[in-house]
Amino acid sequence: MAKERVTVCVPPCAPEDVHRAIGAAMAPYDYNRDPAPGEPEVETWWDYWRIDGRGCEFPVLAGHEDDPRLLRGSETLSGEPRDVPLSLCDGGPRGLRRVVAQWSAP
């Protein structure tokens, strides 16, 4: 699979632990490992991954643009520098992101 977009939800953690938490959450889906008994042998693997919303960024709740818990990837998947406006983020606590649409029952 080339350039697949994956949304990963991890439990709350310190900013310096985010990459480890994402790696742990994605590990069961990495077929570049020895299969466990009963698992199919699949020949595919992650080449690399980055935090990069690329057009699917979340709007940040006004007044929280500088919160250190917000994630903004610094490089694109191709390694180019990335400049994400403070009004957007790639992830972070849900309470810091603005709700864009809501659904309600009649």
C-alpha positions as semicolon CSV with decimal commas, in nm:
position;residue;x (nm);y (nm);z (nm)
1;M;0,000;0,000;0,000
2;A;0,144;0,331;-0,097
3;K;0,077;0,653;0,087
4;E;-0,217;0,525;0,284
5;R;-0,382;0,760;0,533
6;V;-0,435;0,605;0,875
7;T;-0,604;0,770;1,171
8;V;-0,453;0,652;1,496
9;C;-0,612;0,717;1,834
10;V;-0,389;0,675;2,137
11;P;-0,451;0,723;2,509
12;P;-0,342;1,051;2,666
13;C;0,035;1,071;2,689
14;A;0,315;1,323;2,724
15;P;0,414;1,500;2,398
16;E;0,753;1,327;2,400
17;D;0,577;0,986;2,408
18;V;0,346;1,043;2,108
19;H;0,568;0,874;1,847
20;R;0,613;0,569;2,070
21;A;0,238;0,549;2,135
22;I;0,155;0,575;1,764
23;G;0,417;0,311;1,680
24;A;0,269;0,077;1,942
25;A;-0,085;0,133;1,811
26;M;0,025;0,061;1,453
27;A;0,249;-0,238;1,536
28;P;-0,020;-0,508;1,499
29;Y;-0,077;-0,392;1,141
30;D;0,291;-0,401;1,042
31;Y;0,347;-0,717;0,842
32;N;0,723;-0,660;0,840
33;R;0,747;-0,891;1,138
34;D;0,734;-1,262;1,211
35;P;0,370;-1,375;1,193
36;A;0,216;-1,516;1,508
37;P;0,086;-1,874;1,493
38;G;-0,233;-1,887;1,286
39;E;-0,174;-1,551;1,115
40;P;-0,145;-1,542;0,737
41;E;0,193;-1,472;0,585
42;V;0,163;-1,135;0,413
43;E;0,443;-0,970;0,221
44;T;0,391;-0,601;0,291
45;W;0,523;-0,357;0,549
46;W;0,544;0,004;0,657
47;D;0,832;0,179;0,486
48;Y;0,790;0,476;0,717
49;W;0,523;0,693;0,870
50;R;0,486;1,057;0,965
51;I;0,233;1,276;1,139
52;D;0,088;1,462;0,841
53;G;-0,279;1,563;0,805
54;R;-0,221;1,688;0,451
55;G;-0,553;1,854;0,382
56;C;-0,741;1,676;0,661
57;E;-0,618;1,889;0,950
58;F;-0,845;1,967;1,245
59;P;-0,951;2,324;1,329
60;V;-0,815;2,433;1,669
61;L;-1,046;2,577;1,933
62;A;-0,987;2,953;1,952
63;G;-0,751;3,047;2,232
64;H;-0,571;2,709;2,232
65;E;-0,353;2,753;1,921
66;D;-0,026;2,733;2,118
67;D;-0,119;2,437;2,341
68;P;0,183;2,200;2,344
69;R;-0,048;1,894;2,335
70;L;-0,153;1,974;1,977
71;L;0,030;1,779;1,708
72;R;0,158;1,936;1,389
73;G;0,388;1,733;1,169
74;S;0,697;1,922;1,057
75;E;0,756;1,725;0,733
76;T;0,539;1,597;0,451
77;L;0,548;1,228;0,359
78;S;0,810;1,315;0,096
79;G;1,028;1,487;0,358
80;E;0,952;1,845;0,250
81;P;0,920;2,106;0,527
82;R;0,560;2,163;0,633
83;D;0,415;2,483;0,776
84;V;0,081;2,417;0,949
85;P;-0,107;2,735;1,051
86;L;-0,173;2,767;1,424
87;S;-0,547;2,753;1,351
88;L;-0,505;2,390;1,236
89;C;-0,351;2,076;1,384
90;D;-0,293;1,712;1,288
91;G;-0,417;1,585;1,621
92;G;-0,428;1,630;1,993
93;P;-0,687;1,615;2,270
94;R;-1,042;1,636;2,133
95;G;-1,125;1,921;2,372
96;L;-0,876;2,147;2,190
97;R;-1,026;2,094;1,848
98;R;-1,326;2,286;1,725
99;V;-1,635;2,089;1,628
100;V;-1,701;2,152;1,260
101;A;-2,031;1,968;1,219
102;Q;-2,277;1,815;1,459
103;W;-2,560;1,573;1,406
104;S;-2,871;1,578;1,615
105;A;-3,183;1,364;1,604
106;P;-3,512;1,539;1,524
